């Protein structure tokens, strides 16, 4: 059964929730189809505290599952940007992966696939407004419970607006109004807010929610948001609001310079740069940090932990044991265990808000496992992702080329041959086996690479099955091998078109086939502490002056403090077993920003941040114009396979670069009902 993005459904309350999901003939102002149930026995819904709370969680259960970023999804997700790719095509299948449809320009106001959630979010908002209007009705409700329900309800409503804001742009703000049903068409017509108006309203609602919500929830209620989740969502939104696309400057003018509201001529997106927004974003992140509740997840080093290379321990910025350096922790496990199910998410201090995610095993990992182990072998990451990971000593592949990074014969010493491009010895670190004979492009890389990416001749351990033939399987993606394109029928899409698979959520015990095969339960982080640290560093890095900001009950004075930037950023780098920013790097804001862009790409790989990051930075067109690259799945020999190519030749794989792809379009049916509202740029 689908898990709510906010809580697991409470079995004892199931019959109550079902009572209020009966449908009657009513209309909503944004979609006047017959789908509302709120007028059915509404007095019973709010007759007591138990029913009201059940009604509230019923509204929360209407959100899409956050982990469903790939198949049957609600968001463009990884495949709509440069971190993901899939080659699936054919009759009846082109709309399975909506991210690919979005990236290829096939999402229109008339064609949405699974991306249309506009009306659903307004259903949630209406339910929340009904609750807030009736908070005083239950005779048995205590003041404590009333405030708690109000806090959760405001959070749910704010989260609905948040989703509209990031995917559709400016919403239509209703405030506390409960829109009548069964009214004339004219009644439902309203204009959209500006981006700034929506941002201020949504952040204010999260603020009110945070002050009323509990700071903690019990283990059995993992998935419910807390005060920290509300404040963390403010930090995320404030960083978006400060970023170039939405904060004046060239990017904002390029995308939105001519986009004005028809009812009053006001620009939907501000055309004036406001540096103080960065200070607000920094203060919002710092407030979460100052709560003292969250920290990066780490696992102590043991005798299986790989030794840190000299390039890390000799770094002038290296101070020793974590969090002041990379010593004392297992960098592979500290990152990998967050996602594989090894760590208990309910007590993981890095999870500010997360959910149970059976979808990861049923679909994402199913799409990653090699066909010989019962998977689809086709949920791909790109060569650009592989290139973004650093070497184990912190150098980029460009800096290490010809020293510890070898991709072609030209990188080898004089007299080197193609056969010299493969490792000679196998090794195991942190329980991760790396075969001899692996292409040297994949050797000596940072630990997050091995925790996240399945590459040619990587090992899939599948230790839960007792079938020895399936354990420690080496997935070979050469054309002629079983997991490669030539190893399956010609009509099957079950091969990695780029040569790289997302392996981030795969535990060493996970198996899909064989006696005793099982998969560990998985969890999906909606927002985790690493994001807060990197957001804080980015916001500070963009300040030129000093700004005092009131955040909650405290004043924060923010400026480009290099020690603060270093401390926040380096925690993430040290956790990965890497050296931190050097003093020379810290002197240049542009250099720090470049490192932040790289860091967010690899740290949050396939966590649905990249799509929004490249857009808020105003980099979308730049990143998408770089062709998707990978290894050659048609390579009949090793020499032919290890050759960078643009995967696929079909037109459906041709990615479109267009400014309109900043947001999903509002459905045309909705626009017909809202003549005062403007469609997103480029979709008219």
Buried (B, 14 or more C-beta within 10 A) or exposed (E): EEBBBBBBBBEEBEEBBEBBEEEEEBBBBBBBEEBBBBEBBBEEBBBBBBBBBBBBBBBBBBBBBBBBBBBBBBBBBBBBBBBBBBBBBEEEEBBBBBBBBBBBBBBEBEBBBBBBBBBBBBBBBBBBBBBBEBBEBBEEBEEEBBBBBBBBBBBBBBBBBBBBBBBBBBBBBBEEEBBEBEEEEEBBBBBBBBBBBBBBBBBEBBBBBBBBBBEEBEEEBBBBBBBBBBBBBBBBBBBBBBBBBBBBBEBBEEBBEEBBBEEEEEBBBBEEEBBBBBBBBBBBBBBBBEBEBBBBBBBEBEEEBBEBBEBBBEBEBBBEEBBBBBBBBBBBBBBBBBBBBBBEBBEBBBBBBBBBBBBBBEBBBBBBBBBBBBBBBBBBBBBBBBBBBBBBBBBBBEEBBEEBBBBBBEBBEEEBEEEBBBBEEEEEBBBBBBBEEBBBBBBBBBBBBBBBBBBBBBBBBBBBBEEEEBBBBBBBBBBEBBBBBBBBEEEBBBBBBBBBBBBBBBBBBBBBBBEEBBBBBBBBBBBBBBBBBBBBBBBBBBBEEEBEBEBBEEEBEBBBBBEBBBBBBBBBBBBBBBBBBBEEBBEEBEBBBEBBBBBBBBBBBBBBBBBBBBBBBBBBBEBBEEBBBBBBBBBEEBEBBBEBBBBBEEEBBEBEBEEBBBBBBBBBBBBEBBEEBBBBBBBE
